[in-house]
Amino acid sequence: MGLLEIFKKNYVVMNIEKKKTVEKLIKFFLILCVLDFVTGGVYQELFFRQKSGKFSRATYVLEKSHEDIFVFGSSNAVQHYVPDIFNKELEFSFYNAGSLGQGILYAKAVEDAILKRHKPKAIVLNIDQKMLHQDKEIFSRLTMLRPYYTRHQEIQPYLELTSKFERIKQFSKLYAFNSTILHVLRYTIFPQKDFAGYVPKFGIVNDQVIGRPMNDQRWQKEMPSLDDRNVKALDQFIADALKNNIKVAVVISPLHKEATFFDETSMQAITSILQKYKVPLWDYSRDSRFLTTKEYFNDLYHLNDNGARVFSEIIAQRLKQECLNNNTEIAVIN
Amino acid sequence: MLFNSIQFVFFLPVVIILYYNLPQRWRNIMLLVASYYFYMCWKPEYIILILFSTLVDYYVGIRMEELREQKSKKKYLLLSLACNLGVLFAFKYFNFFNESFHAVFNHFNLFYDVPVFNVLLPVGISFYTFQTLSYSIDIYRGQQKAERNFSIFALYVSFFPQLVAGPIERSAHLLPQFRHEHEFKQENIFSGLKQIVWGFFKKLVVADRVAIYVDMVYNNPGYHNGTSLGVATVLFAFQIYCDFSGYSDIAIGSARLMGINLMENFKRPYFSKSLKEFWTRWHISLSTWFKDYVYIPLGGNRVLRWRWYYNLLLVFGLSGLWHGANWTFVLWGIWHGGVLICSDLTKNYRAKFKQILNLNGFNNFKQIGQVAITFITVCIGWVLFRSNSIGDAVIIFKKLLSSFGPVFLEGEAKIHLIYALCALSVLLLIESKKELFPDKSWPIIGGNSFFNQLSYAFLLLFIVLFGVVDGGQFIYFQF
């Protein structure tokens, strides 16, 4: 047998093996796609049927909410604003659209989704002094919006900040629900009472926790710098609200002890944006009614239900007097 | 480029398709270009370091082969050692030693003002430096012929699957594989893909999930009790194993797709019954490197007893330093060396103790006990390895012995811990089966090709649903 013949024979054999491999791989890929589509579809049904929990609240805010007043922010928003009190004091409907651990980018994404179908009367944005600093965690937490990526075009740019390949990844139906299964199971099996987005805390801060320093160790180690995306989002958040004739109040929640911040650049940027749009900043971080009042706090940074009710009364009164009074002038963006 | 990135999902198939459709003479060139691209995705300018190392060792290898006298060869070997270790020292260890000297001088109120070398650690520098060094040393010893084809040698230094985190290959094993034409084999494709999927499971579902809890606890040891620190330490043992062996699995699987066999780097180390056995199962490519190029040249155990102990401490100390420029790593190495010495010193007493207890009829219990003791010994070492500083390690050890209480489950910690435990259960089930019943196949899945495919499809979906898909890089990249 000549060399050429051996080569030809090997070539043909190799091609058959290649063909078989490609066929098997395609078959496997199809099985994978079908499984992804079926399990993803079933899971999606389960996901959007949740009646309580953070995803249920997010789904409501993004897709069904129609309230007059919304509060945005992180855990301080979720745990400090009691909708019942606002409903009673203001005679307007109120929903707490805050979400644990989220920053201004999440608030902006949700604001965009709400504004697309509904114009509220007022928005309260609960902030903290470090909100505009760079924080990788904020981007990883934004992935909470993944299940809504294909349902809401307006949130896509924000989610794409977490990964430039988000659009490709979303080809998988299951991917959108990554790391949500325990949450879904928990709130499907044991649904909890919903308080229009408010999540009350009932504990009282203990003396051991009170003894801890207020200063955030992490910020002490790393010199923070401003994140332009956060700055732009805050600016746009306020501009878009004002453009839609929505009254805006920006609030800093009470703290149990006075905190020291090593870098003021975030606060300076916040102040300058608020001044630009003539939006009030209501700073309660040094309010004597709350400072060192242990009975109002669940930990050093978060009010318990008692504290939240007192705080909500204060904010509701102030909203009534300074924002929702018909005589109040508001800045309008053209 | 990270293995756990979407870029890699596109990069690898393109490389494989090109590889099998190019004639042999172009394959290595294509792999070299792909490897350089793979590395340059991270920080393009650092490719210069790889090129430098490649050029030096290519030249040194040929020159050493041409020379007959061992004395002349030695000059070239020293040149290779100086260049490779010099670069490694400058980029990885300069600041560490500089800061250590600064602390010592400060202690004695002496002036010391050498500025810090402000530079980012090149990814994988310890891996490719050791790989090229082994080539030069083998040629010096006459165990290896110099590679005269530059593209093959350059590929040996930079082959992308194992470039940044090993396995650290030997020239005698890898170089011939680049010269050989690899035919397309279905078996390689499927076994390679299976190993890659398993690697992704280890990395994304176990390591990255466990890391979230471990970081919460270890980054703030002062705030946590001994129970939480203990749980975090055990979890870290699995995190580092799954992170690193997951990388190795993806590397070995990727290379196998091209018909290239890389050495096995991990053999289920937590089933070891002694620390000595652990080091034959953990990071095998590094431990054999240290054995062949440091431990044996020092005399190994064929010297006076005190000298042998010194050799052990030195080799393990160096192995610790290889892992990172921090005293915590050095202490980790010394801990392992120290335990091996203690185990030798107490060998006779332990044998007598076993005789007294007469455990002959309880072999299974004895083995379980040995595995548990070895695991605890390794975990003590992991405390040093994971701690951010020696101060933190001291706090952790103190708390582990004295401060007990409920496990840390605040906020998201609980959710991540439950995910981690679910993932660990799957891992332990599969690893136990591989260790205890290696020849038995899984019921249903094992015997049927369709069910086998289905099981891997489900494993992939499990990764998509449970994995930390936006997690960080591999721990061993920093070494």
Boltz contact constraints between the chains, C-beta under 6 A:
constraints:
  - contact:
      token1: [A, 14]
      token2: [B, 184]
      max_distance: 6.0
  - contact:
      token1: [A, 17]
      token2: [B, 186]
      max_distance: 6.0
  - contact:
      token1: [A, 18]
      token2: [B, 184]
      max_distance: 6.0
  - contact:
      token1: [A, 21]
      token2: [B, 186]
      max_distance: 6.0
  - contact:
      token1: [A, 21]
      token2: [B, 189]
      max_distance: 6.0
  - contact:
      token1: [A, 28]
      token2: [B, 453]
      max_distance: 6.0
  - contact:
      token1: [A, 31]
      token2: [B, 457]
      max_distance: 6.0
  - contact:
      token1: [A, 32]
      token2: [B, 457]
      max_distance: 6.0
  - contact:
      token1: [A, 35]
      token2: [B, 457]
      max_distance: 6.0
  - contact:
      token1: [A, 35]
      token2: [B, 461]
      max_distance: 6.0
  - contact:
      token1: [A, 165]
      token2: [B, 6]
      max_distance: 6.0
  - contact:
      token1: [A, 172]
      token2: [B, 464]
      max_distance: 6.0
  - contact:
      token1: [A, 174]
      token2: [B, 461]
      max_distance: 6.0
  - contact:
      token1: [A, 174]
      token2: [B, 464]
      max_distance: 6.0
  - contact:
      token1: [A, 174]
      token2: [B, 465]
      max_distance: 6.0
  - contact:
      token1: [A, 175]
      token2: [B, 464]
      max_distance: 6.0
  - contact:
      token1: [A, 178]
      token2: [B, 469]
      max_distance: 6.0
  - contact:
      token1: [A, 182]
      token2: [B, 415]
      max_distance: 6.0
  - contact:
      token1: [A, 182]
      token2: [B, 418]
      max_distance: 6.0
